[in-house]
Amino acid sequence: MAQDTPKAPNPDKPTVAVLGPGGVGGLLAALLSRAGHRVVCLATDATAEALRTRGLRVHSGQFGDFTAAVEADTELREPVDACLIAVKATSLDAALSRIPAQTIGDTLLVPFLNGVEHPGLLRAHYRPEQVAPSAIRVESTRVAPGEIEHGSPFAQIDLAGDPVPRARLDALAGALTEAGITTQVLDDEVAALWAKMSFLAPIALLTTRYGVPLGEIRDRHREELTALVTEAAEVSRACGGPADPDGALARYDAFPPGTKSSMQRDAEAGRPLELDAIGGALLRAADRHGVAVPTASRVVRELGTTGA
Ligand SMILES: NC(=O)c1ccc[n+]([C@@H]2O[C@H](COP(=O)([O-])OP(=O)(O)OC[C@H]3O[C@@H](n4cnc5c(N)ncnc54)[C@H](OP(=O)(O)O)[C@@H]3O)[C@@H](O)[C@H]2O)c1
């Protein structure tokens, strides 16, 4: 495998920490390291040790196969320019102890978690203007500690953060774009998060509920899919996000029939599900805004009951 990482990071480029070097975090860390950034991965003892010894190994149709050297530690010990947060929602509380508020200084915190409630949690721990909730469109899997398979032919980021100074978002977007990830800065954080949530929630919930890929959901559960997409769009609209159920359905129809959601893959592997961060958050937002979501309520309840 090619070792593309320059020997020493370029001190003129922003230093980036990555909390949770898994499917998303590992890919971003490796690409930024390859582009010359100093990258510090924050991980459990075992994963940090694997990264120090073997680096991050990426297999990607889009970016090629390469190994990137990164620093690795179990917690952040100095302020850096940005800390990308890429743990699952189910690990977020525990993982935040690795970025102590008294240590991070002015570090920009950039969570890539799916869902809409984690920015509130982060802003309760840290200063609101240093939290930049962002969305990533990618399919990337941690197959072993430090080993990442990037399966999608794309990796796109929407950076947002209403109280964050625009220049900080622009600088990070420039670094990510230069590293190969198409990145745009959006003006409206709520719209960015709900655009992702309202598109993702219906397929995550239904593919996991029925244990079948998207093609079968489209064909055999069309009515339920349409109802769920409509409900998610209504909740998004009520929260100040976009609402385009027909557009979402058309995009689902364009996906390969074998497409699986990451929640479904977690269920298949027996890992904890981000059910509360996605389904639970959708129901809570619907409740707050008085939007009726009978289909979502039933599917979330059934998922909770089956423990899928
Ligand atoms: N993967 C995708 O394609 C994708 C696409 C869009 C959005 N997302 C969202 O991105 C987020 C991350 O997903 P992912 O698929 O990248 O997850 P993942 O592959 O499971 O990676 C999560 C990483 O977090 C680490 N971790 C867990 N608990 C930790 C702790 N307490 N301290 C330090 N590190 C800890 C894990 O460490 P170990 O390696 O040591 O287990 C793992 O490396 C999720 O919210 C997901 O919905 C994912």
PDBQT file of the ligand as one rigid body, heavy atoms in Angstrom, charges set to zero:
ROOT
HETATM    1  N1  LIG A 401     -19.846   5.968   8.375  1.00  0.00    +0.000 N 
HETATM    2  C1  LIG A 401     -20.523   6.696   7.513  1.00  0.00    +0.000 C 
HETATM    3  O1  LIG A 401     -20.466   6.432   6.310  1.00  0.00    +0.000 OA
HETATM    4  C2  LIG A 401     -21.325   7.892   7.990  1.00  0.00    +0.000 A 
HETATM    5  C3  LIG A 401     -21.858   8.772   7.035  1.00  0.00    +0.000 A 
HETATM    6  C4  LIG A 401     -22.516   9.916   7.469  1.00  0.00    +0.000 A 
HETATM    7  C5  LIG A 401     -22.649  10.166   8.824  1.00  0.00    +0.000 A 
HETATM    8  N2  LIG A 401     -22.154   9.286   9.719  1.00  0.00    +0.000 N 
HETATM    9  C6  LIG A 401     -22.297   9.593  11.150  1.00  0.00    +0.000 C 
HETATM   10  O2  LIG A 401     -21.012   9.851  11.666  1.00  0.00    +0.000 OA
HETATM   11  C7  LIG A 401     -20.939   9.435  13.038  1.00  0.00    +0.000 C 
HETATM   12  C8  LIG A 401     -19.774   8.469  13.183  1.00  0.00    +0.000 C 
HETATM   13  O3  LIG A 401     -20.098   7.282  12.458  1.00  0.00    +0.000 OA
HETATM   14  P1  LIG A 401     -18.995   6.231  11.989  1.00  0.00    +0.000 P 
HETATM   15  O4  LIG A 401     -19.680   5.309  11.051  1.00  0.00    +0.000 OA
HETATM   16  O5  LIG A 401     -17.768   6.906  11.550  1.00  0.00    +0.000 OA
HETATM   17  O6  LIG A 401     -18.740   5.453  13.362  1.00  0.00    +0.000 OA
HETATM   18  P2  LIG A 401     -17.600   4.369  13.658  1.00  0.00    +0.000 P 
HETATM   19  O7  LIG A 401     -17.006   3.850  12.411  1.00  0.00    +0.000 OA
HETATM   20  O8  LIG A 401     -18.196   3.413  14.624  1.00  0.00    +0.000 OA
HETATM   21  O9  LIG A 401     -16.472   5.221  14.364  1.00  0.00    +0.000 OA
HETATM   22  C9  LIG A 401     -16.635   5.738  15.623  1.00  0.00    +0.000 C 
HETATM   23  C10 LIG A 401     -15.276   5.827  16.264  1.00  0.00    +0.000 C 
HETATM   24  O10 LIG A 401     -15.464   6.330  17.565  1.00  0.00    +0.000 OA
HETATM   25  C11 LIG A 401     -14.595   5.653  18.423  1.00  0.00    +0.000 C 
HETATM   26  N3  LIG A 401     -15.068   5.708  19.783  1.00  0.00    +0.000 N 
HETATM   27  C12 LIG A 401     -16.202   5.181  20.333  1.00  0.00    +0.000 A 
HETATM   28  N4  LIG A 401     -16.277   5.494  21.624  1.00  0.00    +0.000 NA
HETATM   29  C13 LIG A 401     -15.174   6.232  21.911  1.00  0.00    +0.000 A 
HETATM   30  C14 LIG A 401     -14.692   6.848  23.091  1.00  0.00    +0.000 A 
HETATM   31  N5  LIG A 401     -15.371   6.784  24.243  1.00  0.00    +0.000 N 
HETATM   32  N6  LIG A 401     -13.525   7.500  23.031  1.00  0.00    +0.000 NA
HETATM   33  C15 LIG A 401     -12.839   7.589  21.884  1.00  0.00    +0.000 A 
HETATM   34  N7  LIG A 401     -13.248   7.045  20.713  1.00  0.00    +0.000 NA
HETATM   35  C16 LIG A 401     -14.408   6.358  20.755  1.00  0.00    +0.000 A 
HETATM   36  C17 LIG A 401     -14.542   4.241  17.890  1.00  0.00    +0.000 C 
HETATM   37  O11 LIG A 401     -13.325   3.705  18.378  1.00  0.00    +0.000 OA
HETATM   38  P3  LIG A 401     -12.780   2.240  18.120  1.00  0.00    +0.000 P 
HETATM   39  O12 LIG A 401     -12.292   2.245  16.703  1.00  0.00    +0.000 OA
HETATM   40  O13 LIG A 401     -11.701   2.135  19.123  1.00  0.00    +0.000 OA
HETATM   41  O14 LIG A 401     -13.938   1.326  18.342  1.00  0.00    +0.000 OA
HETATM   42  C18 LIG A 401     -14.548   4.496  16.408  1.00  0.00    +0.000 C 
HETATM   43  O15 LIG A 401     -13.247   4.651  15.913  1.00  0.00    +0.000 OA
HETATM   44  C19 LIG A 401     -22.294   8.812  13.352  1.00  0.00    +0.000 C 
HETATM   45  O16 LIG A 401     -23.141   9.748  13.968  1.00  0.00    +0.000 OA
HETATM   46  C20 LIG A 401     -22.852   8.440  11.987  1.00  0.00    +0.000 C 
HETATM   47  O17 LIG A 401     -24.269   8.399  11.954  1.00  0.00    +0.000 OA
HETATM   48  C21 LIG A 401     -21.482   8.150   9.347  1.00  0.00    +0.000 A 
ENDROOT
TORSDOF 0
